[in-house]
Amino acid sequence: MATLVKVDVVSNVLCISKNKAYQVMRMINKELEDQGFITIQGRVPLDYLKMRFNLCDEDVNKEIVKDVN
């Protein structure tokens, strides 16, 4: 099952504002819908986010831990 992340995680991982993060999330969800996937507004799959922005696990995990604390 895919891990879905919210705007705070997207914003922190990409070092962008929440407004821009929402734009990115809409873009990602549109891409996934075009591929036939069901999406949830305000959430994006973490694995797809990492793939589209060429992020390594270290970068993402560091930001997720920081967001949780």
C-alpha distance (Angstrom), angle and dihedral (degrees) to the residues before:
residue distance angle dihedral
M1 . . .
A2 3.78 . .
T3 3.78 120.8 .
L4 3.78 108.3 -123.6
V5 3.79 117.4 -152.9
K6 3.79 131.0 -160.4
V7 3.78 131.3 -132.4
D8 3.82 94.4 -87.0
V9 3.79 92.1 61.3
V10 3.81 93.4 44.2
S11 3.79 90.5 48.9
N12 3.81 93.5 49.3
V13 3.80 96.7 42.9
L14 3.81 94.0 49.4
C15 3.84 94.8 35.5
I16 3.80 92.4 -127.2
S17 3.79 135.5 126.2
K18 3.79 120.7 -87.1
N19 3.79 89.7 -112.3
K20 3.81 91.4 56.4
A21 3.82 89.9 42.9
Y22 3.80 89.7 57.6
Q23 3.81 88.9 51.9
V24 3.80 90.6 51.3
M25 3.80 90.8 47.9
R26 3.81 91.4 51.9
M27 3.81 89.4 50.1
I28 3.81 92.3 49.8
N29 3.80 93.0 46.4
K30 3.82 90.6 49.1
E31 3.82 90.4 52.3
L32 3.80 90.7 49.8
E33 3.82 92.7 47.3
D34 3.81 89.5 51.2
Q35 3.82 87.5 55.1
G36 3.80 90.3 52.9
F37 3.80 99.8 -101.2
I38 3.78 125.0 136.9
T39 3.80 111.9 -120.8
I40 3.79 135.8 -164.5
Q41 3.79 118.4 -137.1
G42 3.81 111.5 -117.3
R43 3.83 93.8 21.2
V44 3.81 133.6 82.8
P45 3.81 131.4 -175.4
L46 3.79 109.8 -100.0
D47 3.82 93.5 -142.6
Y48 3.80 92.2 54.2
L49 3.82 91.2 47.4
K50 3.81 90.0 52.5
M51 3.80 92.0 48.3
R52 3.83 95.8 47.8
F53 3.81 93.8 48.0
N54 3.81 96.6 35.8
L55 3.80 93.0 -121.5
C56 3.79 124.1 167.4
D57 3.79 122.9 -134.8
E58 3.82 91.9 -110.8
D59 3.80 93.6 59.8
V60 3.78 93.6 47.1
N61 3.80 97.1 42.8
K62 3.82 91.6 49.1
E63 3.81 91.2 54.3
I64 3.81 94.5 43.8
V65 3.81 91.7 52.2
K66 3.81 89.9 47.6
D67 3.83 90.1 49.7
V68 3.82 92.7 50.5
N69 3.83 93.6 50.4
